[in-house]
Structure formats: structure tokens, C-alpha cells
Amino acid sequence: MGVTVVTDSTCDLSPQMLKKFDIKMVPLNVYFGEEVYKDWVELDPVTFYQKLTQSTELPRTSQPSPEDFVNVFKEEIENGNEVVSIHLSSKLSGTYNSACLARDMLDSSKIFVVDGKTASIGTGILAVLAKRLADEGKSAKEIVETITKKTTTIRHLFAVETLEYLKKGGRISPAKATLGNILNIKPILHLVDGVVEPFDKVRGMKRALPRIIEEVKKKGLDLSKQLCGLSYAGTIEEAKEQAKIIQRELEIGELIITQIGSVIGTYVGPGTVAFIFFEE
């Protein structure tokens, strides 16, 4: 009997990464008008941002149904495996609750659902760490205990290129968005107990990543033994360029570089850059 790690598409691990790390993924849905796409499965990030910038209305997103999770969980249980399912913050989406409902529907003691209190590659990192623990022979309960502790130390710092998508998504007022865009203000945000909160602001996107790096350096952390993440709302080439700056300034043991997918991208917009690490 083994442990299968499941997550959702907001983890922003590409299909190639999911295969490499041997992690199962259940996609969320993205709606452009009447058209519906499965995040990362039927809509890749590059195509999504092209559609997003051309659309007059903000796309809608929806969580997977409990049945979507049941299909994945049931197969793994029938194969004799335990399941650890790690998801986007329950305060940002109903995805975690859908997974919990699926667990209850199957009434199995072999399914464990974790609120990652994270978003984007933050969730992805927790899933990768969980899979590595599984490969070491840890039980599902042991993995859940470790990952739950990790959710209390994981940190996210991210900057958005434009305030338009936060405005369209109802995260800030139109007046603040207009003023911010006129002044070229770029907010730096973070997650506090799974909720997006303002952290700082800079004038111009060129100052955003250096400000994030400055804040990480202030903490005096040893990142040389950490698995960290950088996600970018654009092409993977652009993400790698941002990563070069991070790697040059911070001694990181291992860095997963990825694109921000369509669900998270709906609310942060193109050009967003996020760095995820552990304050431990």
C-alpha cells in the first residue's frame, strides 16, 4: 500500500511537472462567456492570457464538483492506496470543501484532505513535499502532520502588474485602481492565514521583485536547504528571467519555476510575479 498525493489545478504545476513528481491533479473550471475550459487541461496559461487581454469581461471560475474528486479518490482506494489531498486556501475557494465532501461520500478512513492555506505554486510545493515524504515510506497520517505544520510557515509575496483585474474581481475599488494605475503604483501582497492582504507598494514593476528580495533578505533565512517556488503570469521564458534575479540574490537550494494558470491568473492578471518560501 502506498500514498497517492492529489491536488487541484491552482497548484500551477504544469502537466510535465505533475508527471515528473507523480502527483494527481483535479482541475478547476474557467468560463469565458458560455465557453468552459478545464484549467491547465484545456486551457494553457499562454492561451489564457491572450484571451484574458482580449476579453471585455472578467472570466468566471468554479471549483471542481465532489464527484470530480470521488472519481480520483475511489480509483486510488480501490488500488489499495491512501490519499493525501492538498488544496488551495479554503478562504479563497470552495475546492477544499468539495474534496472534503468527496471524502465523506466515500466514507473512507484512507482519505485525508488538507487546507493548504496557499495559492499557486505554494500549493504545488506542499504537494511535492508530501509526495517526497510518501516516497520515503511515510504514512498518510505522518504526511498530513508534517504538511499541516508547513502551512503555518509557508510565506507568499507577490506583486501585480495592473490593478485592473483586482478591480474587476471586486478585490479593490474602481477609484483605488484608477489612482494606482495613474501613479504606476504596484501593490505587493501576501497571504495571511489563507487570505490575501496588502503588504507594501512600489512605484513601477521594476522595483517590485527587488522589494520582495529585500524583504526575504531581512528575515535572515537559510534558503539553501529549502524548496521554494516562483510563479509568473506570462510565458515560461519570462518566468525563468524573473527566476534568474531571485537565484542571483538569494541562495536557494531548489526552486520550482512555473506559470500562473488561468484560475489564479483571472484575479491577479498578466505580469504578476510571486515568490514562495518557508519562514523556518
C-alpha positions in Angstrom: 0.0 0.0 0.0 1.3 3.4 -0.9 0.2 7.1 -0.5 -1.1 9.0 -3.5 -0.9 12.8 -3.4 -3.7 14.7 -5.0 -4.0 18.4 -5.6 -6.0 20.9 -7.7 -5.0 22.9 -10.8 -4.4 26.1 -8.8 -1.2 24.5 -7.7 0.2 25.7 -11.0 2.3 22.7 -11.6 2.5 22.1 -15.3 1.4 18.7 -16.8 5.0 17.8 -17.2 5.8 18.6 -13.6 2.8 16.6 -12.4 4.1 13.6 -14.3 7.6 14.1 -13.1 6.6 14.4 -9.4 3.8 11.7 -9.8 1.0 13.9 -8.4 -2.6 13.6 -9.3 -4.5 16.8 -10.2 -8.2 17.7 -10.3 -8.9 20.8 -12.5 -11.0 23.8 -11.7 -13.1 25.4 -14.4 -12.8 28.7 -16.2 -15.6 30.4 -18.1 -15.3 32.9 -21.0 -19.0 33.7 -21.6 -20.6 30.3 -22.5 -17.3 28.6 -23.2 -15.9 26.5 -20.3 -12.4 25.2 -20.0 -10.6 22.9 -17.5 -7.7 24.8 -16.0 -4.3 23.6 -17.2 -6.0 20.7 -19.1 -8.0 22.5 -21.9 -6.5 26.0 -21.4 -2.8 26.6 -21.1 -1.5 29.8 -19.5 -0.3 31.5 -22.7 -3.6 31.0 -24.5 -5.5 32.1 -21.3 -3.6 35.4 -21.1 -4.2 36.1 -24.7 -7.9 35.5 -24.2 -7.9 37.5 -21.0 -6.4 40.6 -22.5 -8.9 40.5 -25.4 -12.0 39.9 -23.3 -14.2 42.8 -22.2 -15.4 40.9 -19.2 -13.6 39.0 -16.4 -13.8 35.3 -16.8 -15.6 33.3 -14.2 -14.1 30.4 -12.3 -15.6 27.5 -10.4 -14.4 24.7 -8.1 -14.4 21.0 -9.1 -17.5 19.1 -8.1 -17.3 16.5 -5.3 -17.9 13.9 -8.0 -14.7 15.0 -9.7 -12.7 14.2 -6.6 -14.7 11.0 -6.0 -13.5 9.7 -9.3 -9.9 10.2 -8.4 -10.1 9.1 -4.8 -12.1 6.0 -5.5 -9.6 4.6 -8.0 -6.7 5.1 -5.6 -8.6 3.5 -2.7 -9.5 0.5 -4.8 -5.9 0.2 -5.8 -5.1 -0.1 -2.1 -3.6 3.3 -1.6 -4.1 6.0 1.0 -4.8 9.5 -0.4 -3.5 12.9 0.8 -5.3 15.7 -1.0 -3.8 19.2 -0.7 -5.7 22.3 -1.9 -6.0 26.0 -2.4 -6.9 28.0 0.7 -10.5 27.3 1.8 -10.8 31.1 2.3 -10.2 31.7 -1.4 -12.2 28.8 -3.0 -14.7 26.0 -2.2 -12.3 23.5 -3.7 -11.2 22.2 -0.3 -14.8 21.7 0.7 -15.5 19.8 -2.5 -12.7 17.4 -1.6 -14.0 17.0 1.9 -17.5 16.2 0.6 -15.9 13.6 -1.7 -14.1 12.0 1.2 -17.4 11.9 3.2 -19.3 10.4 0.3 -16.8 7.6 0.1 -16.7 7.2 3.9 -13.1 6.1 3.8 -10.5 6.5 6.6 -7.8 6.3 3.9 -8.6 9.8 2.5 -7.0 12.9 4.2 -7.8 16.4 2.9 -5.5 19.3 3.8 -6.3 23.0 3.6 -3.0 24.3 2.2 -3.9 27.9 3.1 -1.9 28.7 0.0 -2.3 29.6 -3.7 -0.5 28.9 -6.9 2.9 27.2 -6.6 2.6 27.5 -2.8 0.1 24.6 -3.0 2.3 22.9 -5.6 5.3 23.0 -3.2 3.3 21.4 -0.4 2.1 18.7 -2.8 5.7 18.0 -3.9 6.9 17.8 -0.3 4.1 15.5 0.5 5.0 13.2 -2.4 8.6 13.1 -1.3 7.5 12.0 2.2 5.4 9.3 0.6 8.4 8.1 -1.4 10.3 7.9 1.9 7.6 5.5 3.2 5.8 7.8 5.5 2.1 7.0 6.2 -0.7 9.4 5.2 -1.1 10.5 8.8 2.6 11.3 9.1 2.5 13.2 5.9 -0.6 15.2 6.9 1.0 16.1 10.2 4.2 17.4 8.5 2.4 19.3 5.8 -0.1 20.9 8.2 2.9 22.3 10.2 4.3 23.6 6.9 1.1 25.6 6.2 1.9 27.7 9.3 5.4 28.7 8.0 4.9 29.0 4.2 5.1 32.6 3.0 3.9 34.2 -0.2 5.0 37.6 -1.5 3.6 38.7 -4.9 3.3 41.8 -7.0 0.7 42.6 -9.6 1.4 44.4 -12.9 -2.0 46.1 -13.1 -4.8 46.7 -10.7 -7.5 46.2 -13.3 -8.1 42.5 -12.6 -8.3 43.1 -8.8 -10.8 45.8 -9.6 -12.8 43.6 -11.9 -12.8 40.8 -9.4 -14.0 43.1 -6.7 -10.8 43.0 -4.6 -10.3 46.8 -4.7 -12.5 49.8 -5.5 -12.5 51.3 -9.0 -11.3 54.6 -7.5 -8.2 53.0 -6.0 -7.5 51.1 -9.2 -7.7 54.2 -11.3 -5.5 56.2 -8.9 -3.0 53.4 -8.6 -2.7 53.0 -12.4 -2.2 56.7 -12.9 0.6 56.8 -10.3 2.0 53.5 -11.6 1.6 52.0 -8.1 2.3 48.3 -7.9 0.9 46.6 -4.8 2.9 43.8 -3.1 0.5 41.4 -1.4 0.9 38.4 0.8 -1.3 35.6 2.2 -2.1 35.7 5.9 -3.8 32.6 7.1 -5.0 31.9 3.6 -6.4 35.4 2.9 -4.8 38.0 0.6 -3.6 41.1 2.4 -1.7 44.2 1.4 2.0 44.1 2.3 3.6 47.1 0.6 3.6 49.0 -2.6 6.2 50.3 -5.0 6.2 52.7 -8.0 6.9 50.7 -11.1 7.1 46.9 -11.6 10.9 47.0 -11.9 11.0 47.8 -8.2 8.6 45.0 -7.2 10.9 42.0 -7.3 13.8 43.8 -5.7 11.5 44.8 -2.9 10.4 41.2 -2.4 14.0 40.1 -2.4 14.9 42.8 0.1 12.1 41.6 2.4 13.3 38.0 2.2 16.9 39.0 3.0 15.7 40.9 6.0 14.4 37.7 7.6 17.9 36.2 7.6 16.6 32.8 6.5 18.8 30.0 5.2 17.1 29.1 1.9 19.9 26.8 0.8 18.1 23.8 2.2 14.7 24.9 1.1 12.3 24.1 -1.7 11.0 27.4 -2.9 8.8 28.5 -5.8 8.5 31.3 -8.3 5.4 31.7 -10.4 4.8 34.3 -13.1 1.7 35.3 -15.1 3.1 35.1 -18.6 5.4 32.7 -20.6 7.7 30.2 -19.0 10.6 32.1 -20.6 9.6 35.3 -18.8 9.2 33.3 -15.5 12.8 32.0 -15.9 14.0 35.5 -16.4 12.4 36.5 -13.1 13.9 33.4 -11.5 17.4 34.4 -12.6 17.1 37.6 -10.5 15.9 35.6 -7.5 18.6 33.0 -7.8 21.3 35.6 -8.2 20.3 37.4 -5.0 19.1 34.5 -2.8 20.9 31.2 -2.2 18.1 28.8 -2.8 18.5 25.1 -2.5 15.8 24.2 -5.0 13.5 26.5 -7.0 10.4 25.4 -8.9 9.7 27.8 -11.7 6.2 27.9 -13.2 3.5 29.9 -14.8 0.4 31.2 -13.0 -2.5 29.3 -14.5 -5.9 30.6 -15.6 -7.8 30.4 -12.3 -5.3 32.4 -10.2 -4.5 34.5 -13.3 -8.1 35.6 -13.6 -7.8 37.6 -10.3 -4.2 38.8 -10.5 -3.8 39.4 -14.2 -0.8 39.2 -16.6 2.7 40.3 -15.3 2.1 39.1 -11.7 5.2 37.6 -10.1 5.1 35.5 -6.9 7.8 34.1 -4.6 7.0 31.4 -2.1 9.3 30.2 0.7 9.2 28.9 4.3 9.9 31.1 7.3 11.7 28.4 9.3 
